[in-house]
């Protein structure tokens, strides 16, 4: 069973910075791409960033491109999301998951997520 643990969220003012961490256990982490997702009440979960298994390719949603940076450390089975110049609309619960392409990989379940709140 894959276990996903997100951390690093918090309350920041607009323009502030957070770095989220996601650690995956119970899987072959390095074999998968990893995505960061976010969800707010009344909205679908959206993919905001993705990094390929070997970190050669990255994807960012238009809303975060240029402000967020995804990275990974396969030795630690951890992926990070550096979030700069945060905006109130970035407020959401952020989740990670392993991906095959852009589809969920070995886990169809989600961790607890980490709350990011950006005040204006």
N, CA and C of each residue as an Amber inpcrd file, in Angstrom:
protein
   360
   0.8420000  -1.1920000   0.0000000   0.0000000   0.0000000   0.0000000
   0.8770000   1.2410000   0.0000000   0.5430000   2.1640000  -0.8640000
   1.2790000   3.4120000  -0.9580000   0.7730000   4.3560000   0.1210000
   1.6970000   4.9420000   0.8370000   1.3620000   5.9590000   1.8150000
   1.9810000   7.2770000   1.3900000   1.1730000   8.3030000   1.3610000
   1.5900000   9.6270000   0.9360000   1.4220000  10.5920000   2.0900000
   2.4630000  11.3210000   2.3790000   2.4390000  12.2690000   3.4850000
   2.9100000  13.6140000   2.9740000   2.0290000  14.5910000   3.0260000
   2.3350000  15.9500000   2.6170000   2.5640000  16.8200000   3.8500000
   3.4330000  17.7820000   3.7010000   3.7060000  18.6940000   4.7980000
   4.2150000  20.0130000   4.2370000   4.2980000  21.0010000   5.0920000
   4.8800000  22.2740000   4.7310000   3.9050000  23.4040000   4.5130000
   2.6250000  23.1090000   4.5410000   1.6470000  24.1630000   4.3560000
   1.5870000  25.0910000   5.5520000   0.7960000  26.1190000   5.4020000
   0.6450000  27.0820000   6.4680000  -0.0740000  28.3140000   5.9900000
  -0.0570000  29.3160000   6.8300000  -0.6900000  30.5970000   6.5480000
   0.3870000  31.6200000   6.2390000   0.2820000  32.2300000   5.0710000
   1.2370000  33.2520000   4.6620000   0.4910000  34.4220000   4.0520000
   1.1530000  35.5480000   4.0260000   0.6110000  36.7170000   3.3560000
   0.8850000  36.6450000   1.8630000   0.0600000  37.3340000   1.1010000
   0.2950000  37.4160000  -0.3300000   1.7230000  37.8710000  -0.6030000
   2.3350000  37.2250000  -1.5660000   3.7250000  37.4950000  -1.8730000
   4.7050000  36.6280000  -1.1190000   4.2160000  35.8550000  -0.1810000
   5.0790000  35.0190000   0.6240000   5.4720000  33.7330000  -0.0600000
   6.2010000  32.9270000   0.6750000   6.8070000  31.7170000   0.1490000
   6.5450000  30.5390000   1.0760000   6.2670000  29.3920000   0.4890000
   6.2030000  28.1310000   1.2050000   6.8970000  27.0670000   0.3790000
   7.3890000  26.0480000   1.0540000   7.8860000  24.8710000   0.3720000
   7.1730000  23.6500000   0.9250000   6.4670000  22.9690000   0.0540000
   5.7610000  21.7610000   0.4220000   6.6310000  20.5440000   0.1710000
   6.4360000  19.5340000   0.9910000   7.1360000  18.2720000   0.8370000
   6.1280000  17.1420000   0.7720000   6.4590000  16.1310000   0.0140000
   5.6400000  14.9410000  -0.1060000   6.5520000  13.7340000  -0.0790000
   6.2940000  12.8450000   0.8410000   7.0590000  11.6180000   0.9410000
   6.1470000  10.4370000   0.6680000   6.5930000   9.5600000  -0.2070000
   5.8330000   8.3770000  -0.5850000   6.5610000   7.1360000  -0.1130000
   5.8500000   6.2750000   0.5580000   6.4000000   5.0040000   0.9940000
   5.5390000   3.8700000   0.4680000   6.1100000   2.6860000   0.4460000
   5.3660000   1.5300000  -0.0120000   5.2690000   1.4040000  -1.5220000
   6.1420000   2.0720000  -2.2370000   6.1480000   2.0100000  -3.6900000
   7.5650000   2.2100000  -4.1920000   7.7420000   1.9210000  -5.4640000
   9.0180000   2.2090000  -6.1110000   8.9500000   3.6370000  -6.6260000
   9.3010000   4.5480000  -5.7560000   9.0950000   5.9620000  -6.0050000
   9.7250000   6.4200000  -7.3120000  10.9430000   5.9840000  -7.5570000
  11.6850000   6.4900000  -8.7020000  11.1190000   6.0390000 -10.0410000
  10.1990000   5.0810000 -10.0440000   9.6080000   4.6050000 -11.2880000
   8.4520000   5.4660000 -11.7800000   8.0590000   6.4470000 -11.0070000
   6.8520000   7.1970000 -11.3060000   7.1000000   8.6840000 -11.3950000
   6.3220000   9.2990000 -12.2590000   6.1770000  10.7390000 -12.1710000
   5.4030000  11.0830000 -10.9020000   5.4960000  12.3170000 -10.4820000
   4.7750000  12.7770000  -9.2970000   4.0720000  14.0810000  -9.6310000
   2.8540000  14.1730000  -9.1930000   2.0920000  15.3940000  -9.3810000
   1.7130000  16.0320000  -8.0620000   1.6750000  17.3380000  -8.0790000
   1.0630000  18.1130000  -7.0070000  -0.3000000  18.5780000  -7.4900000
  -1.2920000  18.3770000  -6.6660000  -2.6630000  18.7560000  -6.9470000
  -3.1490000  19.6900000  -5.8600000  -4.1810000  20.4320000  -6.1690000
  -4.8160000  21.2320000  -5.1330000  -6.3210000  21.2040000  -5.3290000
  -7.0110000  21.4010000  -4.2240000  -8.4580000  21.3580000  -4.2460000
  -9.0200000  22.3390000  -3.2360000 -10.0440000  23.0490000  -3.6570000
 -10.7940000  23.9360000  -2.7880000 -12.2510000  23.5050000  -2.8190000
 -13.0260000  23.8690000  -1.7970000 -14.4320000  23.4720000  -1.7880000
 -15.1620000  23.9340000  -3.0420000 -15.9140000  23.0250000  -3.6240000
 -16.6980000  23.3450000  -4.8000000 -15.9440000  23.2670000  -6.1080000
 -14.6750000  22.9290000  -6.0580000 -13.8810000  22.8370000  -7.2690000
 -13.2960000  21.4410000  -7.4110000 -13.0610000  21.0600000  -8.6440000
 -12.3880000  19.8000000  -8.9080000 -10.9220000  19.8950000  -8.5070000
 -10.3890000  18.7690000  -8.1220000  -8.9620000  18.7010000  -7.8660000
  -8.2120000  18.9820000  -9.1610000  -7.2540000  19.8680000  -9.1110000
  -6.5200000  20.2340000 -10.3020000  -5.0380000  19.9420000 -10.1380000
  -4.4450000  19.5330000 -11.2300000  -3.0120000  19.3150000 -11.2730000
  -2.3190000  20.6590000 -11.4420000  -1.4120000  20.9660000 -10.5430000
  -0.7010000  22.2340000 -10.6280000   0.7460000  22.0690000 -11.0600000
   1.3280000  20.9120000 -10.8240000   2.7110000  20.6810000 -11.2240000
   2.9650000  19.1940000 -11.3120000   3.8680000  18.8290000 -12.1880000
   4.2230000  17.4350000 -12.3830000   5.7000000  17.3560000 -12.7060000
   6.3340000  16.2990000 -12.2310000   7.7260000  16.0670000 -12.5460000
   7.8840000  14.6170000 -12.9640000   8.6480000  14.3850000 -14.0010000
   8.8280000  13.0420000 -14.5260000   9.7010000  12.2110000 -13.5990000
   9.7340000  10.9090000 -13.8780000  10.4370000  10.0030000 -12.9730000
  11.9120000  10.3530000 -12.8120000  12.5510000  10.7390000 -13.9050000
  13.9640000  11.0990000 -13.8590000  14.1830000  12.6090000 -13.7670000
  13.1230000  13.3460000 -13.5630000  13.1680000  14.7910000 -13.3800000
  13.6200000  15.5420000 -14.6310000  13.5080000  14.8990000 -15.7870000
  13.8790000  15.5630000 -17.0290000  12.8100000  16.5100000 -17.5300000
  11.5780000  16.2540000 -17.1600000  10.4730000  17.0450000 -17.6710000
   9.6060000  17.5260000 -16.5170000   9.1020000  18.7230000 -16.6720000
   8.1830000  19.2840000 -15.6950000   6.9950000  19.8980000 -16.4100000
   5.9160000  19.9730000 -15.6950000   4.6960000  20.5990000 -16.1670000
   4.1820000  21.5240000 -15.0740000   3.6550000  22.6580000 -15.4840000
   3.0140000  23.5770000 -14.5570000   1.7100000  24.0760000 -15.1540000
   0.7180000  24.1650000 -14.3270000  -0.4990000  24.8290000 -14.7440000
  -0.2110000  26.2950000 -15.0260000  -0.9650000  26.8580000 -15.9440000
  -0.7460000  28.2540000 -16.3060000  -0.8210000  29.1830000 -15.0940000
  -1.6700000  28.8350000 -14.1570000  -1.8850000  29.7040000 -13.0150000
  -0.6860000  29.7830000 -12.0740000   0.2130000  28.8130000 -12.1550000
   1.3550000  28.7920000 -11.2400000   2.6920000  28.8750000 -11.9430000
   2.7010000  28.7560000 -13.2450000   3.9550000  28.7700000 -13.9840000
   4.7240000  30.0630000 -13.7290000   5.9930000  29.9070000 -13.4490000
   6.8240000  31.0460000 -13.1290000   6.8850000  31.3730000 -11.6600000
   5.9850000  30.8140000 -10.8720000   5.9770000  31.0540000  -9.4370000
   6.2990000  29.8040000  -8.6280000   5.8960000  28.6450000  -9.1300000
   6.1110000  27.3860000  -8.4300000   7.2060000  26.5900000  -9.1320000
   7.9470000  25.8270000  -8.3580000   8.9690000  24.9460000  -8.8960000
   8.8540000  23.5880000  -8.2310000   8.7380000  22.5520000  -9.0420000
   8.6700000  21.2000000  -8.5270000  10.0400000  20.5430000  -8.6670000
  10.4080000  19.7590000  -7.6810000  11.6660000  19.0330000  -7.7150000
  11.4940000  17.7230000  -6.9670000  12.4540000  16.8390000  -7.1020000
  12.3510000  15.5610000  -6.4130000  13.7150000  15.0740000  -5.9890000
  13.7090000  14.2700000  -4.9490000  14.8970000  13.6100000  -4.4410000
  14.5360000  12.1460000  -4.3140000  14.9100000  11.3680000  -5.3160000
  14.5140000   9.9710000  -5.3260000  15.1360000   9.1830000  -4.1770000
  16.3200000   9.5740000  -3.7560000  16.9560000   8.8870000  -2.6430000
  16.1470000   9.0210000  -1.3670000  15.3980000  10.0990000  -1.2460000
  14.5580000  10.3250000  -0.0760000  13.0880000  10.0370000  -0.3440000
  12.7760000   9.5800000  -1.5480000  11.3840000   9.3330000  -1.9450000
  10.5100000  10.5440000  -1.6520000  11.0270000  11.6990000  -1.9810000
  10.3690000  12.9470000  -1.6330000  10.3090000  13.8720000  -2.8420000
   9.1880000  14.5340000  -2.9850000   9.0200000  15.5640000  -3.9900000
   8.6780000  16.8610000  -3.2760000   9.1260000  17.9610000  -3.8460000
   8.9450000  19.2650000  -3.2380000   8.1870000  20.1780000  -4.1860000
   7.5370000  21.1370000  -3.6130000   6.9240000  22.2030000  -4.3890000
   7.3120000  23.5290000  -3.7470000   8.2090000  24.2230000  -4.4020000
   8.6020000  25.5530000  -3.9620000   7.5870000  26.5470000  -4.5000000
   6.9560000  27.2590000  -3.6190000   5.8710000  28.1550000  -3.9680000
   6.2780000  29.5790000  -3.6130000   6.5300000  30.3700000  -4.6290000
   6.9400000  31.7560000  -4.4460000   5.8390000  32.7000000  -4.8890000
   5.8920000  33.8990000  -4.3620000   4.9350000  34.9400000  -4.7390000
   3.5060000  34.4280000  -4.6650000   3.1700000  33.8760000  -3.5260000
   1.8550000  33.2740000  -3.3550000   0.7440000  34.3140000  -3.4460000
  -0.3680000  33.8590000  -3.9620000  -1.5450000  34.6920000  -4.1480000
  -2.7170000  34.0970000  -3.3830000  -3.6940000  34.9110000  -3.0140000
  -4.8550000  34.3590000  -2.3100000  -5.5300000  33.2220000  -3.0720000
  -5.5380000  33.2780000  -4.3840000  -6.1620000  32.2170000  -5.1580000
  -5.3890000  30.9010000  -5.1210000  -4.1950000  30.9120000  -4.5520000
  -3.4610000  29.6730000  -4.3380000  -3.9510000  28.9180000  -3.1060000
  -4.8080000  29.5250000  -2.3350000  -5.3300000  28.8800000  -1.1390000
  -6.0560000  27.5910000  -1.5090000  -5.6470000  26.5010000  -0.9030000
  -6.2130000  25.1910000  -1.2070000  -5.5570000  24.1650000  -0.3080000
  -6.1090000  22.9680000  -0.3390000  -5.4190000  21.8180000   0.2140000
  -4.5950000  21.2050000  -0.9100000  -3.3290000  21.0050000  -0.6440000
  -2.4080000  20.4830000  -1.6450000  -2.1040000  19.0260000  -1.3630000
  -2.1680000  18.2270000  -2.4130000  -1.9390000  16.8010000  -2.3500000
  -0.8860000  16.4050000  -3.3770000  -0.2140000  15.3240000  -3.1020000
   0.6660000  14.7310000  -4.0950000   0.1910000  13.3270000  -4.4160000
   0.6150000  12.8320000  -5.5580000   0.3880000  11.4280000  -5.8650000
   1.3400000  10.9930000  -6.9650000   1.5960000   9.6990000  -6.9980000
   2.4080000   9.1080000  -8.0390000   1.5820000   8.9590000  -9.3030000
   2.2330000   9.1630000 -10.4410000   1.5360000   9.1850000 -11.7090000
   2.1830000   8.2570000 -12.7200000   1.3460000   7.6520000 -13.5400000
   1.7530000   7.0650000 -14.7990000   1.2770000   8.0150000 -15.8920000
   2.2070000   8.6900000 -16.5030000   1.8170000   9.7670000 -17.3940000
   1.1240000  10.8410000 -16.5730000  -0.1090000  11.1300000 -16.9010000
  -0.9200000  12.0610000 -16.1440000  -2.0640000  11.3710000 -15.4160000
  -1.9990000  10.0640000 -15.3320000  -2.9800000   9.2710000 -14.6130000
  -2.4100000   8.8320000 -13.2780000  -3.2840000   8.5770000 -12.3290000
  -2.8280000   8.0610000 -11.0520000  -2.1190000   6.7390000 -11.2470000
  -1.0550000   6.5500000 -10.4960000  -0.2450000   5.3590000 -10.6010000
  -0.6820000   4.2680000  -9.6560000   0.2400000   3.7970000  -8.8040000
  -0.0840000   2.6240000  -7.9870000  -1.0890000   2.8720000  -6.8790000
  -1.3530000   4.1060000  -6.5550000  -2.3170000   4.4080000  -5.5080000
  -3.4900000   5.1820000  -6.0770000  -4.6870000   4.6880000  -5.8090000
  -5.9080000   5.3940000  -6.1580000  -6.4220000   6.2260000  -4.9880000
  -5.6400000   6.3060000  -3.9420000  -6.0130000   7.0180000  -2.7380000
  -5.0780000   8.1880000  -2.5190000  -5.4900000   9.0440000  -1.6380000
  -4.7850000  10.2800000  -1.3820000  -4.3980000  10.3880000   0.0820000
  -3.3370000  11.1290000   0.3190000  -2.9590000  11.4310000   1.6830000
  -3.8520000  12.4760000   2.2980000  -3.4290000  12.9890000   3.4290000
  -4.2400000  13.9670000   4.1480000  -4.1530000  15.3570000   3.5380000
  -3.1630000  15.5800000   2.7060000  -2.9520000  16.8950000   2.1370000
  -2.3680000  17.8580000   3.1490000  -1.9850000  19.0180000   2.6580000
  -1.4950000  20.0670000   3.5290000  -2.1530000  21.3770000   3.1150000
  -2.6530000  22.0890000   4.0940000  -3.4170000  23.3020000   3.8350000
  -2.4870000  24.4790000   3.5840000  -2.7390000  25.1670000   2.4960000
  -2.0540000  26.4120000   2.1890000  -3.0930000  27.5170000   2.1890000
  -2.8690000  28.5150000   2.9980000  -3.7680000  29.6520000   3.0710000
  -2.9640000  30.9230000   2.8510000  -3.3850000  31.7040000   1.8840000
  -2.6950000  32.9380000   1.5310000  -3.6430000  34.0940000   1.7880000
  -3.2540000  34.9640000   2.6660000  -4.0770000  36.1120000   3.0170000
  -3.7140000  37.3100000   2.1530000  -4.6890000  38.1420000   1.8940000
  -4.4740000  39.3190000   1.0820000  -4.2090000  40.5400000   1.9330000
